Amino acid sequence: MTDPTPPAQQGSIPPGADEPVIVFRNEDGGMTPEFLEAVVAAVEARDSDRVRALAGDLHEADSADVLVSLHAEDRAPFVVLLGKDFDFTALTEVDESIRVAVLEELPTEAVVEGLRELDSDDAVYILEDLDEAYKDEILAQLPVPDRLSIQRSLDYPEESAGRRMQTDFIAVAPFWTIGQTIDFLRTQEGLPEDFYEIFVIDPGFRLLGTVSLNRILRSKRQTKIADLMDETSHPVRADEDQEEVARIFERYNLLSTAVVDDGGRLVGVLTIDDMVDVMQQEAEEDLRALAGVGDEEISDSVISTVRGRFVWLFVNLGTAMLAAAVIGLFEGTIGQIVALAALMPIVASMGGNAASQTMTVAVRALATRAIDRRNAFRIIGREATVGAINGLLFALLMGVAVGFWFQDLELGGVIAAALIVNLVVAGLAGILIPLGLNRLGIDPAVASSVFVTTVTDVVGFSAFLGLATWFLIG
């Protein structure tokens, strides 16, 4: 890896008492230009003391904001100049492309030292996107216990509970007393800094239950752990998808939960802060997928962005040509009634927007398992009814408007009928296409929009131009 360590700056002046105080955030919560300019100047001057004075005490989330705001060539030097004052947890708060680029520019020794200070789940999150050779190089320099716990998590599938769990936890035997447990917590070194409950295990390390800290603190010292143990702890399997685990946290209002292997043995713990990140990540993935941009990040390069967007734009081009072919079938009708050309976008646009509304709700409901066999037909019926009612309302509105606009009541009736047809079809397509794709094992968030748009365009144009041909010309 390249070494971004800058040469010592000659004549650099450490911050003094006479220097003005620079505010980090403004009233709107954004980073002030003055602060960023001061950091950039200190980094370019390779003034380590000044960088530490400005950013050494920042929260990791604020350090991440600084990293994102710096130019690419200044990010690794910023980390190096901060030295031990840089919390590597900040790298979990930035986009993958920024994280990987910074790590690949840092000396391996600096990365190893930074990872040693992290919880295992954060270390795994930082390492999992690196190429295998560099990842192995870093792991080889970590202490054996740290290396084994991180490697074990990396062996689990991506986006699984095993990848997100912390391997540091507190577990005791059921025959321990409250007094023994409290003494253990007070004297034992190397325990997790933050924890909400203590796990109870048998000699084979199989999970028996949990005891919350408040019950421990409010019980007498001679009380047995087994007498306070709660057996309904909602443990999750290490290979379980993180999105399903997040739903369990939401459903049962959990602060933490145990992670077990196939044999029921305790292997880690998940906490609510991990799951909040997962919920945000999954919601962002669904939003990006609906727009056909995959896992694109704002920091991605132009080439990777073009590559990610091209496929679905190409598919959309094919569906647009299909809609154009439908219009071509009615070329004669459009030639005789020019007003149809001006009104066609209205029918297609209304259908597309109505379908997008239904599709967005349907995709989110599928992601949260709110739709199943018990309520699918009821929801389909509801969307068809909503489409019909909206179709009637807008048909009345547009029929009158077009009739007065073009002084042609028959044309107003045609567009009114076409709107009713297209809005009903839009409601059905918006729910049935995501359900069908989900049934086929295809992510409805990724593929639904293209197919839904195609259906509403083709049906809208066919209905409008077909009715026009029938009533106005035929």
C-alpha positions as a Markdown table, in Angstrom:
| # | Residue | x | y | z |
|---|---|---|---|---|
| 1 | Met | 0.0 | 0.0 | 0.0 |
| 2 | Thr | 1.1 | 3.6 | -0.6 |
| 3 | Asp | 2.4 | 5.6 | 2.3 |
| 4 | Pro | 0.6 | 8.9 | 2.5 |
| 5 | Thr | 2.6 | 10.1 | 5.6 |
| 6 | Pro | 3.6 | 13.6 | 4.7 |
| 7 | Pro | 7.0 | 15.1 | 5.3 |
| 8 | Ala | 7.4 | 17.3 | 8.4 |
| 9 | Gln | 6.2 | 20.8 | 7.7 |
| 10 | Gln | 8.9 | 23.4 | 8.3 |
| 11 | Gly | 7.9 | 26.4 | 10.4 |
| 12 | Ser | 4.3 | 25.1 | 11.2 |
| 13 | Ile | 2.8 | 27.0 | 14.0 |
| 14 | Pro | 0.7 | 25.1 | 16.6 |
| 15 | Pro | -2.6 | 26.7 | 17.5 |
| 16 | Gly | -2.2 | 29.4 | 20.1 |
| 17 | Ala | -4.5 | 31.1 | 22.6 |
| 18 | Asp | -4.7 | 34.2 | 20.3 |
| 19 | Glu | -6.3 | 32.2 | 17.4 |
| 20 | Pro | -10.0 | 32.7 | 16.9 |
| 21 | Val | -12.3 | 29.9 | 17.8 |
| 22 | Ile | -13.7 | 28.2 | 14.7 |
| 23 | Val | -17.2 | 26.8 | 15.0 |
| 24 | Phe | -17.7 | 23.3 | 13.5 |
| 25 | Arg | -21.4 | 23.4 | 12.7 |
| 26 | Asn | -23.7 | 26.3 | 11.8 |
| 27 | Glu | -27.3 | 26.8 | 13.0 |
| 28 | Asp | -28.6 | 24.5 | 10.3 |
| 29 | Gly | -26.4 | 21.7 | 11.5 |
| 30 | Gly | -24.1 | 21.8 | 8.5 |
| 31 | Met | -20.3 | 22.1 | 8.6 |
| 32 | Thr | -19.2 | 25.7 | 8.5 |
| 33 | Pro | -17.0 | 26.7 | 5.5 |
| 34 | Glu | -14.5 | 28.3 | 7.9 |
| 35 | Phe | -13.9 | 25.0 | 9.7 |
| 36 | Leu | -13.5 | 23.0 | 6.5 |
| 37 | Glu | -11.1 | 25.6 | 5.1 |
| 38 | Ala | -9.1 | 25.5 | 8.3 |
| 39 | Val | -8.8 | 21.7 | 8.1 |
| 40 | Val | -7.9 | 21.8 | 4.4 |
| 41 | Ala | -5.2 | 24.4 | 5.1 |
| 42 | Ala | -3.8 | 22.4 | 8.0 |
| 43 | Val | -3.7 | 19.1 | 6.0 |
| 44 | Glu | -2.1 | 20.8 | 3.0 |
| 45 | Ala | 0.5 | 22.4 | 5.4 |
| 46 | Arg | 1.0 | 18.9 | 7.0 |
| 47 | Asp | 0.5 | 20.5 | 10.4 |
| 48 | Ser | -0.4 | 17.6 | 12.6 |
| 49 | Asp | -0.8 | 19.7 | 15.7 |
| 50 | Arg | -3.3 | 22.0 | 14.0 |
| 51 | Val | -5.3 | 19.1 | 12.5 |
| 52 | Arg | -5.5 | 17.5 | 16.0 |
| 53 | Ala | -6.6 | 20.8 | 17.6 |
| 54 | Leu | -9.3 | 21.2 | 15.0 |
| 55 | Ala | -10.6 | 17.6 | 14.6 |
| 56 | Gly | -9.1 | 15.5 | 17.3 |
| 57 | Asp | -12.1 | 15.7 | 19.6 |
| 58 | Leu | -14.8 | 15.2 | 17.1 |
| 59 | His | -17.3 | 12.5 | 17.3 |
| 60 | Glu | -16.8 | 9.7 | 14.8 |
| 61 | Ala | -19.8 | 10.8 | 12.8 |
| 62 | Asp | -18.5 | 14.3 | 12.6 |
| 63 | Ser | -15.1 | 13.0 | 11.5 |
| 64 | Ala | -16.8 | 11.0 | 8.8 |
| 65 | Asp | -18.5 | 14.3 | 7.6 |
| 66 | Val | -15.0 | 15.9 | 7.4 |
| 67 | Leu | -13.7 | 12.9 | 5.4 |
| 68 | Val | -16.5 | 13.1 | 2.9 |
| 69 | Ser | -16.0 | 16.9 | 2.5 |
| 70 | Leu | -12.3 | 16.7 | 1.8 |
| 71 | His | -10.8 | 16.1 | -1.6 |
| 72 | Ala | -9.8 | 12.5 | -2.3 |
| 73 | Glu | -6.1 | 13.3 | -2.1 |
| 74 | Asp | -6.5 | 14.9 | 1.4 |
| 75 | Arg | -8.4 | 12.1 | 3.1 |
| 76 | Ala | -5.6 | 9.7 | 3.9 |
| 77 | Pro | -3.2 | 12.5 | 5.1 |
| 78 | Phe | -6.0 | 13.8 | 7.3 |
| 79 | Val | -6.2 | 10.4 | 9.0 |
| 80 | Val | -2.4 | 10.1 | 9.3 |
| 81 | Leu | -2.1 | 13.6 | 10.7 |
| 82 | Leu | -4.7 | 12.9 | 13.4 |
| 83 | Gly | -2.8 | 9.7 | 14.4 |
| 84 | Lys | -4.2 | 8.1 | 17.5 |
| 85 | Asp | -6.9 | 10.8 | 17.7 |
| 86 | Phe | -8.6 | 9.4 | 14.6 |
| 87 | Asp | -11.4 | 6.9 | 15.6 |
| 88 | Phe | -11.6 | 4.3 | 12.9 |
| 89 | Thr | -15.3 | 3.9 | 13.7 |
| 90 | Ala | -15.7 | 7.0 | 11.4 |
| 91 | Leu | -15.0 | 4.8 | 8.4 |
| 92 | Thr | -18.2 | 2.9 | 9.1 |
| 93 | Glu | -20.1 | 6.2 | 8.5 |
| 94 | Val | -18.8 | 6.9 | 5.0 |
| 95 | Asp | -19.6 | 5.4 | 1.6 |
| 96 | Glu | -17.9 | 2.2 | 0.6 |
| 97 | Ser | -15.9 | 3.8 | -2.2 |
| 98 | Ile | -14.5 | 6.4 | 0.2 |
| 99 | Arg | -13.7 | 3.8 | 2.9 |
| 100 | Val | -11.9 | 1.5 | 0.6 |
| 101 | Ala | -9.9 | 4.3 | -1.0 |
| 102 | Val | -8.8 | 5.7 | 2.3 |
| 103 | Leu | -7.8 | 2.2 | 3.7 |
| 104 | Glu | -5.8 | 1.4 | 0.6 |
| 105 | Glu | -3.8 | 4.6 | 0.9 |
| 106 | Leu | -3.0 | 4.2 | 4.6 |
| 107 | Pro | 0.0 | 2.2 | 5.9 |
| 108 | Thr | -1.0 | -1.3 | 6.9 |
| 109 | Glu | 0.4 | -0.7 | 10.4 |
| 110 | Ala | -1.9 | 2.3 | 10.9 |
| 111 | Val | -5.0 | 0.3 | 9.7 |
| 112 | Val | -4.1 | -2.6 | 12.1 |
| 113 | Glu | -3.6 | -0.3 | 15.0 |
| 114 | Gly | -6.9 | 1.4 | 14.3 |
| 115 | Leu | -8.8 | -1.8 | 14.0 |
| 116 | Arg | -7.5 | -3.1 | 17.3 |
| 117 | Glu | -9.5 | -0.4 | 19.1 |
| 118 | Leu | -12.8 | -1.2 | 17.4 |
| 119 | Asp | -15.6 | -3.6 | 18.4 |
| 120 | Ser | -15.5 | -6.7 | 16.2 |
| 121 | Asp | -18.6 | -5.8 | 14.3 |
| 122 | Asp | -17.2 | -2.4 | 13.2 |
| 123 | Ala | -13.9 | -4.1 | 12.3 |
| 124 | Val | -15.7 | -6.6 | 10.1 |
| 125 | Tyr | -17.8 | -3.8 | 8.4 |
| 126 | Ile | -14.6 | -2.0 | 7.5 |
| 127 | Leu | -12.7 | -5.1 | 6.2 |
| 128 | Glu | -15.4 | -6.9 | 4.3 |
| 129 | Asp | -15.2 | -4.7 | 1.2 |
| 130 | Leu | -11.4 | -4.8 | 0.8 |
| 131 | Asp | -9.8 | -7.2 | -1.8 |
| 132 | Glu | -8.8 | -10.5 | -0.4 |
| 133 | Ala | -5.0 | -10.0 | -0.5 |
| 134 | Tyr | -5.1 | -6.7 | 1.5 |
| 135 | Lys | -7.6 | -8.1 | 3.9 |
| 136 | Asp | -5.4 | -11.1 | 4.6 |
| 137 | Glu | -2.4 | -8.9 | 5.0 |
| 138 | Ile | -4.2 | -6.9 | 7.7 |
| 139 | Leu | -5.7 | -9.9 | 9.5 |
| 140 | Ala | -2.2 | -11.5 | 9.6 |
| 141 | Gln | -1.0 | -8.6 | 11.7 |
| 142 | Leu | -3.8 | -8.6 | 14.2 |
| 143 | Pro | -3.5 | -10.4 | 17.6 |
| 144 | Val | -4.7 | -14.0 | 17.3 |
| 145 | Pro | -7.9 | -13.6 | 19.4 |
| 146 | Asp | -9.0 | -10.5 | 17.4 |
| 147 | Arg | -8.1 | -12.2 | 14.1 |
| 148 | Leu | -10.1 | -15.3 | 14.9 |
| 149 | Ser | -13.2 | -13.5 | 16.0 |
| 150 | Ile | -13.1 | -11.2 | 12.9 |
| 151 | Gln | -12.4 | -14.1 | 10.5 |
| 152 | Arg | -15.3 | -16.1 | 12.0 |
| 153 | Ser | -17.7 | -13.2 | 11.3 |
| 154 | Leu | -16.3 | -12.8 | 7.8 |
| 155 | Asp | -17.0 | -16.4 | 7.1 |
| 156 | Tyr | -20.8 | -15.8 | 7.4 |
| 157 | Pro | -22.8 | -14.6 | 4.4 |
| 158 | Glu | -22.9 | -10.9 | 3.5 |
| 159 | Glu | -25.8 | -9.0 | 5.1 |
| 160 | Ser | -26.3 | -11.8 | 7.7 |
| 161 | Ala | -26.6 | -11.5 | 11.5 |
| 162 | Gly | -23.1 | -13.1 | 11.7 |
| 163 | Arg | -21.6 | -10.2 | 9.8 |
| 164 | Arg | -23.2 | -7.6 | 12.0 |
| 165 | Met | -22.8 | -9.2 | 15.4 |
| 166 | Gln | -20.3 | -8.3 | 18.1 |
| 167 | Thr | -18.3 | -11.3 | 19.3 |
| 168 | Asp | -17.6 | -9.6 | 22.7 |
| 169 | Phe | -20.3 | -10.4 | 25.2 |
| 170 | Ile | -20.8 | -11.5 | 28.8 |
| 171 | Ala | -22.1 | -15.0 | 29.6 |
| 172 | Val | -22.4 | -16.8 | 32.9 |
| 173 | Ala | -23.6 | -20.1 | 34.2 |
| 174 | Pro | -27.1 | -20.5 | 35.6 |
| 175 | Phe | -25.8 | -21.6 | 39.1 |
| 176 | Trp | -23.9 | -18.3 | 39.6 |
| 177 | Thr | -25.3 | -15.9 | 42.2 |
| 178 | Ile | -26.0 | -12.2 | 41.6 |
| 179 | Gly | -23.1 | -11.5 | 43.9 |
| 180 | Gln | -20.7 | -13.6 | 41.9 |
| 181 | Thr | -21.9 | -12.0 | 38.7 |
| 182 | Ile | -21.5 | -8.4 | 40.0 |
| 183 | Asp | -18.0 | -9.2 | 41.4 |
| 184 | Phe | -17.1 | -10.6 | 38.0 |
| 185 | Leu | -18.3 | -7.5 | 36.2 |
| 186 | Arg | -16.3 | -5.3 | 38.5 |
| 187 | Thr | -13.0 | -7.1 | 38.4 |
| 188 | Gln | -12.8 | -8.8 | 35.0 |
| 189 | Glu | -10.8 | -6.9 | 32.4 |
| 190 | Gly | -11.6 | -6.9 | 28.7 |
| 191 | Leu | -15.3 | -6.8 | 29.0 |
| 192 | Pro | -17.5 | -5.0 | 26.5 |
| 193 | Glu | -17.8 | -1.3 | 27.2 |
| 194 | Asp | -21.5 | -1.2 | 26.6 |
| 195 | Phe | -24.0 | -4.0 | 27.2 |
| 196 | Tyr | -27.6 | -4.3 | 28.2 |
| 197 | Glu | -28.0 | -7.9 | 29.3 |
| 198 | Ile | -26.1 | -10.9 | 30.4 |
| 199 | Phe | -26.4 | -14.2 | 28.7 |
| 200 | Val | -26.9 | -17.5 | 30.5 |
| 201 | Ile | -25.2 | -20.6 | 29.0 |
| 202 | Asp | -24.7 | -24.3 | 29.8 |
| 203 | Pro | -21.3 | -26.0 | 29.8 |
| 204 | Gly | -21.6 | -26.6 | 26.0 |
| 205 | Phe | -22.0 | -22.8 | 25.5 |
| 206 | Arg | -25.6 | -23.3 | 24.4 |
| 207 | Leu | -27.9 | -20.4 | 25.1 |
| 208 | Leu | -30.3 | -20.9 | 28.0 |
| 209 | Gly | -31.6 | -17.4 | 28.4 |
| 210 | Thr | -30.8 | -13.8 | 29.4 |
| 211 | Val | -30.9 | -11.6 | 32.5 |
| 212 | Ser | -31.3 | -7.8 | 32.1 |
| 213 | Leu | -29.0 | -5.5 | 34.0 |
| 214 | Asn | -31.9 | -3.8 | 35.9 |
| 215 | Arg | -33.0 | -7.2 | 37.3 |
| 216 | Ile | -29.4 | -7.9 | 38.4 |
| 217 | Leu | -29.0 | -4.5 | 40.2 |
| 218 | Arg | -32.4 | -4.9 | 41.9 |
| 219 | Ser | -31.9 | -8.4 | 43.3 |
| 220 | Lys | -30.2 | -9.7 | 46.4 |
| 221 | Arg | -26.6 | -11.0 | 46.1 |
| 222 | Gln | -27.5 | -14.6 | 47.1 |
| 223 | Thr | -30.1 | -14.9 | 44.3 |
| 224 | Lys | -29.3 | -17.5 | 41.7 |
| 225 | Ile | -29.0 | -16.4 | 38.0 |
| 226 | Ala | -31.3 | -19.2 | 37.1 |
| 227 | Asp | -34.1 | -17.7 | 39.2 |
| 228 | Leu | -34.0 | -14.4 | 37.2 |
| 229 | Met | -33.3 | -15.8 | 33.8 |
| 230 | Asp | -35.7 | -15.0 | 31.0 |
| 231 | Glu | -35.9 | -17.8 | 28.5 |
| 232 | Thr | -37.8 | -15.8 | 25.8 |
| 233 | Ser | -34.8 | -13.8 | 24.5 |
| 234 | His | -35.6 | -14.0 | 20.8 |
| 235 | Pro | -32.2 | -15.3 | 19.7 |
| 236 | Val | -31.4 | -15.2 | 16.0 |
| 237 | Arg | -29.3 | -17.5 | 13.8 |
| 238 | Ala | -25.9 | -16.3 | 12.6 |
| 239 | Asp | -26.9 | -17.0 | 9.0 |
| 240 | Glu | -30.2 | -15.1 | 9.2 |
| 241 | Asp | -30.7 | -12.2 | 6.9 |
| 242 | Gln | -30.0 | -8.8 | 8.6 |
| 243 | Glu | -33.3 | -7.4 | 7.3 |
| 244 | Glu | -35.3 | -10.1 | 9.0 |
| 245 | Val | -33.3 | -9.5 | 12.2 |
| 246 | Ala | -34.2 | -5.8 | 12.0 |
| 247 | Arg | -37.8 | -6.7 | 11.8 |
| 248 | Ile | -37.5 | -8.9 | 15.0 |
| 249 | Phe | -35.9 | -5.9 | 16.8 |
| 250 | Glu | -38.8 | -3.7 | 15.7 |
| 251 | Arg | -41.5 | -6.2 | 16.5 |
| 252 | Tyr | -40.3 | -7.0 | 20.0 |
| 253 | Asn | -38.7 | -3.6 | 20.9 |
| 254 | Leu | -35.4 | -5.2 | 21.6 |
| 255 | Leu | -32.2 | -3.4 | 22.8 |
| 256 | Ser | -30.0 | -6.5 | 22.1 |
| 257 | Thr | -30.3 | -10.1 | 21.2 |
| 258 | Ala | -28.2 | -13.2 | 21.2 |
| 259 | Val | -26.8 | -14.7 | 18.0 |
| 260 | Val | -26.5 | -18.5 | 17.9 |
| 261 | Asp | -25.1 | -21.1 | 15.5 |
| 262 | Asp | -27.0 | -24.1 | 14.1 |
| 263 | Gly | -26.3 | -26.0 | 17.3 |
| 264 | Gly | -27.8 | -23.2 | 19.5 |
| 265 | Arg | -24.4 | -22.2 | 20.8 |
| 266 | Leu | -23.9 | -18.5 | 21.6 |
| 267 | Val | -21.5 | -16.9 | 19.1 |
| 268 | Gly | -22.3 | -13.2 | 19.4 |
| 269 | Val | -24.7 | -10.3 | 20.2 |
| 270 | Leu | -26.6 | -7.8 | 18.1 |
| 271 | Thr | -27.5 | -4.4 | 19.6 |
| 272 | Ile | -30.0 | -1.8 | 18.6 |
| 273 | Asp | -27.4 | 0.6 | 17.2 |
| 274 | Asp | -26.5 | -2.1 | 14.7 |
| 275 | Met | -30.1 | -2.6 | 13.7 |
| 276 | Val | -30.8 | 1.1 | 13.2 |
| 277 | Asp | -28.0 | 1.1 | 10.7 |
| 278 | Val | -29.4 | -2.0 | 9.0 |
| 279 | Met | -32.9 | -0.4 | 8.8 |
| 280 | Gln | -31.5 | 2.7 | 7.2 |
| 281 | Gln | -29.4 | 0.7 | 4.8 |
| 282 | Glu | -32.3 | -1.6 | 3.7 |
| 283 | Ala | -34.6 | 1.4 | 3.2 |
| 284 | Glu | -32.0 | 3.2 | 1.1 |
| 285 | Glu | -31.4 | 0.0 | -1.0 |
| 286 | Asp | -35.1 | -0.2 | -1.7 |
| 287 | Leu | -35.3 | 3.4 | -2.7 |
| 288 | Arg | -32.3 | 3.2 | -5.0 |
| 289 | Ala | -33.6 | -0.1 | -6.5 |
| 290 | Leu | -37.0 | 1.5 | -7.3 |
| 291 | Ala | -35.0 | 4.1 | -9.3 |
| 292 | Gly | -32.9 | 1.5 | -11.0 |
| 293 | Val | -29.6 | 2.7 | -9.5 |
| 294 | Gly | -28.7 | -0.4 | -7.5 |
| 295 | Asp | -26.1 | 0.1 | -4.8 |
| 296 | Glu | -24.8 | 3.4 | -6.2 |
| 297 | Glu | -23.4 | 5.9 | -3.8 |
| 298 | Ile | -23.0 | 9.7 | -4.3 |
| 299 | Ser | -19.2 | 9.3 | -4.0 |
| 300 | Asp | -19.0 | 6.8 | -6.9 |
| 301 | Ser | -16.9 | 7.6 | -10.0 |
| 302 | Val | -18.5 | 8.7 | -13.3 |
| 303 | Ile | -17.6 | 5.4 | -15.0 |
| 304 | Ser | -19.1 | 3.2 | -12.2 |
| 305 | Thr | -22.2 | 5.4 | -12.1 |
| 306 | Val | -22.7 | 5.1 | -15.9 |
| 307 | Arg | -22.1 | 1.4 | -15.7 |
| 308 | Gly | -24.7 | 0.9 | -13.0 |
| 309 | Arg | -27.4 | 3.0 | -14.6 |
| 310 | Phe | -26.9 | 1.9 | -18.2 |
| 311 | Val | -28.6 | -1.5 | -17.9 |
| 312 | Trp | -31.9 | -0.3 | -16.7 |
| 313 | Leu | -31.9 | 2.7 | -19.0 |
| 314 | Phe | -31.3 | 0.2 | -21.9 |
| 315 | Val | -34.3 | -1.9 | -20.7 |
| 316 | Asn | -36.4 | 1.2 | -20.4 |
| 317 | Leu | -35.4 | 2.2 | -24.0 |
| 318 | Gly | -36.8 | -1.1 | -25.2 |
| 319 | Thr | -40.1 | -0.6 | -23.4 |
| 320 | Ala | -40.3 | 2.9 | -24.7 |
| 321 | Met | -39.9 | 1.6 | -28.2 |
| 322 | Leu | -42.8 | -0.8 | -27.5 |
| 323 | Ala | -45.0 | 2.1 | -26.5 |
| 324 | Ala | -43.9 | 4.0 | -29.6 |
| 325 | Ala | -44.8 | 1.0 | -31.8 |
| 326 | Val | -48.3 | 1.1 | -30.3 |
| 327 | Ile | -48.6 | 4.8 | -31.2 |
| 328 | Gly | -47.4 | 3.9 | -34.7 |
| 329 | Leu | -50.4 | 1.6 | -35.2 |
| 330 | Phe | -52.6 | 4.7 | -34.9 |
| 331 | Glu | -50.6 | 7.0 | -37.1 |
| 332 | Gly | -53.6 | 7.6 | -39.4 |
| 333 | Thr | -55.9 | 8.5 | -36.5 |
| 334 | Ile | -53.4 | 11.0 | -35.1 |
| 335 | Gly | -52.9 | 12.5 | -38.6 |
| 336 | Gln | -56.6 | 13.2 | -38.9 |
| 337 | Ile | -57.1 | 14.5 | -35.3 |
| 338 | Val | -54.0 | 16.4 | -34.3 |
| 339 | Ala | -55.3 | 17.1 | -30.8 |
| 340 | Leu | -54.7 | 13.5 | -29.9 |
| 341 | Ala | -51.0 | 14.1 | -30.1 |
| 342 | Ala | -51.3 | 16.9 | -27.5 |
| 343 | Leu | -53.5 | 14.8 | -25.1 |
| 344 | Met | -51.6 | 11.4 | -25.3 |
| 345 | Pro | -49.0 | 12.4 | -22.7 |
| 346 | Ile | -51.7 | 13.2 | -20.2 |
| 347 | Val | -53.2 | 9.7 | -20.3 |
| 348 | Ala | -49.8 | 8.0 | -20.1 |
| 349 | Ser | -48.5 | 10.3 | -17.3 |
| 350 | Met | -51.6 | 9.9 | -15.2 |
| 351 | Gly | -51.3 | 6.1 | -15.5 |
| 352 | Gly | -47.6 | 6.1 | -14.8 |
| 353 | Asn | -47.9 | 8.2 | -11.7 |
| 354 | Ala | -50.9 | 6.3 | -10.3 |
| 355 | Ala | -49.0 | 3.0 | -10.9 |
| 356 | Ser | -45.9 | 4.4 | -9.2 |
| 357 | Gln | -47.9 | 5.3 | -6.1 |
| 358 | Thr | -49.3 | 1.8 | -5.8 |
| 359 | Met | -46.0 | 0.1 | -6.7 |
| 360 | Thr | -44.1 | 2.1 | -4.0 |
| 361 | Val | -46.6 | 1.0 | -1.3 |
| 362 | Ala | -46.6 | -2.6 | -2.5 |
| 363 | Val | -42.8 | -2.9 | -2.7 |
| 364 | Arg | -42.4 | -1.5 | 0.9 |
| 365 | Ala | -45.2 | -3.8 | 2.1 |
| 366 | Leu | -43.4 | -6.8 | 0.6 |
| 367 | Ala | -40.2 | -5.8 | 2.2 |
| 368 | Thr | -41.8 | -5.6 | 5.6 |
| 369 | Arg | -43.8 | -8.7 | 5.1 |
| 370 | Ala | -47.1 | -6.8 | 5.4 |
| 371 | Ile | -48.6 | -8.6 | 2.4 |
| 372 | Asp | -49.2 | -12.3 | 2.6 |
| 373 | Arg | -51.7 | -14.8 | 1.2 |
| 374 | Arg | -54.3 | -13.9 | 3.8 |
| 375 | Asn | -54.6 | -10.2 | 2.7 |
| 376 | Ala | -53.2 | -10.2 | -0.9 |
| 377 | Phe | -56.6 | -10.4 | -2.6 |
| 378 | Arg | -58.1 | -7.7 | -0.3 |
| 379 | Ile | -55.2 | -5.4 | -1.1 |
| 380 | Ile | -55.5 | -6.1 | -4.8 |
| 381 | Gly | -59.2 | -5.3 | -4.7 |
| 382 | Arg | -58.5 | -2.1 | -2.7 |
| 383 | Glu | -56.0 | -0.8 | -5.3 |
| 384 | Ala | -58.4 | -1.6 | -8.2 |
| 385 | Thr | -61.2 | 0.3 | -6.4 |
| 386 | Val | -58.9 | 3.3 | -5.7 |
| 387 | Gly | -57.9 | 3.3 | -9.4 |
| 388 | Ala | -61.5 | 3.2 | -10.4 |
| 389 | Ile | -62.5 | 6.1 | -8.1 |
| 390 | Asn | -59.6 | 8.2 | -9.1 |
| 391 | Gly | -60.3 | 7.4 | -12.7 |
| 392 | Leu | -63.9 | 8.6 | -12.5 |
| 393 | Leu | -62.8 | 11.8 | -10.7 |
| 394 | Phe | -60.1 | 12.7 | -13.2 |
| 395 | Ala | -62.2 | 11.5 | -16.1 |
| 396 | Leu | -64.9 | 14.0 | -15.1 |
| 397 | Leu | -62.3 | 16.8 | -14.7 |
| 398 | Met | -60.4 | 16.1 | -17.9 |
| 399 | Gly | -63.5 | 15.3 | -20.0 |
| 400 | Val | -65.0 | 18.7 | -19.2 |
| 401 | Ala | -61.7 | 20.5 | -19.6 |
| 402 | Val | -60.9 | 18.9 | -23.0 |
| 403 | Gly | -64.4 | 19.4 | -24.2 |
| 404 | Phe | -64.2 | 23.2 | -23.6 |
| 405 | Trp | -60.6 | 23.4 | -24.7 |
| 406 | Phe | -61.1 | 21.8 | -28.2 |
| 407 | Gln | -64.8 | 22.5 | -28.4 |
| 408 | Asp | -65.4 | 18.8 | -28.9 |
| 409 | Leu | -67.4 | 16.9 | -26.3 |
| 410 | Glu | -66.8 | 13.5 | -28.0 |
| 411 | Leu | -63.0 | 14.0 | -27.6 |
| 412 | Gly | -63.6 | 14.9 | -24.0 |
| 413 | Gly | -65.6 | 11.6 | -23.6 |
| 414 | Val | -62.8 | 9.6 | -25.2 |
| 415 | Ile | -60.0 | 10.9 | -22.9 |
| 416 | Ala | -62.4 | 10.4 | -19.9 |
| 417 | Ala | -62.9 | 6.8 | -20.8 |
| 418 | Ala | -59.2 | 6.2 | -21.5 |
| 419 | Leu | -58.3 | 7.7 | -18.1 |
| 420 | Ile | -60.7 | 5.4 | -16.3 |
| 421 | Val | -59.3 | 2.3 | -18.1 |
| 422 | Asn | -55.6 | 3.4 | -17.5 |
| 423 | Leu | -56.0 | 4.3 | -13.8 |
| 424 | Val | -57.7 | 1.0 | -13.0 |
| 425 | Val | -55.0 | -0.9 | -14.9 |
| 426 | Ala | -52.3 | 1.2 | -13.2 |
| 427 | Gly | -53.7 | 0.2 | -9.8 |
| 428 | Leu | -53.7 | -3.4 | -10.7 |
| 429 | Ala | -50.3 | -3.4 | -12.4 |
| 430 | Gly | -48.8 | -1.5 | -9.4 |
| 431 | Ile | -49.7 | -4.3 | -7.1 |
| 432 | Leu | -49.7 | -7.4 | -9.3 |
| 433 | Ile | -46.3 | -6.9 | -10.9 |
| 434 | Pro | -44.4 | -6.6 | -7.6 |
| 435 | Leu | -46.4 | -9.6 | -6.2 |
| 436 | Gly | -45.6 | -11.7 | -9.3 |
| 437 | Leu | -41.9 | -10.8 | -9.3 |
| 438 | Asn | -41.7 | -11.6 | -5.6 |
| 439 | Arg | -43.3 | -14.9 | -6.3 |
| 440 | Leu | -40.7 | -15.7 | -8.9 |
| 441 | Gly | -37.9 | -14.8 | -6.6 |
| 442 | Ile | -37.0 | -11.5 | -8.3 |
| 443 | Asp | -36.5 | -8.4 | -6.2 |
| 444 | Pro | -39.6 | -6.4 | -6.9 |
| 445 | Ala | -37.8 | -3.2 | -5.9 |
| 446 | Val | -35.4 | -3.6 | -8.8 |
| 447 | Ala | -37.5 | -4.7 | -11.6 |
| 448 | Ser | -41.1 | -3.4 | -11.0 |
| 449 | Ser | -40.8 | 0.1 | -12.3 |
| 450 | Val | -39.8 | -0.8 | -15.8 |
| 451 | Phe | -42.6 | -3.3 | -16.3 |
| 452 | Val | -45.2 | -1.1 | -14.6 |
| 453 | Thr | -44.3 | 1.9 | -16.8 |
| 454 | Thr | -44.5 | -0.3 | -19.9 |
| 455 | Val | -48.0 | -1.6 | -19.0 |
| 456 | Thr | -49.4 | 1.9 | -18.2 |
| 457 | Asp | -47.9 | 3.4 | -21.4 |
| 458 | Val | -49.1 | 0.6 | -23.7 |
| 459 | Val | -52.6 | 0.4 | -22.1 |
| 460 | Gly | -52.9 | 4.2 | -22.0 |
| 461 | Phe | -52.0 | 4.8 | -25.6 |
| 462 | Ser | -54.0 | 1.8 | -26.8 |
| 463 | Ala | -57.1 | 2.8 | -24.9 |
| 464 | Phe | -57.0 | 6.4 | -25.9 |
| 465 | Leu | -56.1 | 6.0 | -29.5 |
| 466 | Gly | -58.3 | 2.9 | -29.9 |
| 467 | Leu | -61.3 | 4.7 | -28.5 |
| 468 | Ala | -60.6 | 7.7 | -30.6 |
| 469 | Thr | -60.4 | 5.6 | -33.8 |
| 470 | Trp | -63.6 | 3.9 | -32.9 |
| 471 | Phe | -65.8 | 6.8 | -31.8 |
| 472 | Leu | -64.3 | 9.8 | -33.7 |
| 473 | Ile | -63.3 | 8.3 | -37.0 |
| 474 | Gly | -64.9 | 4.8 | -37.4 |
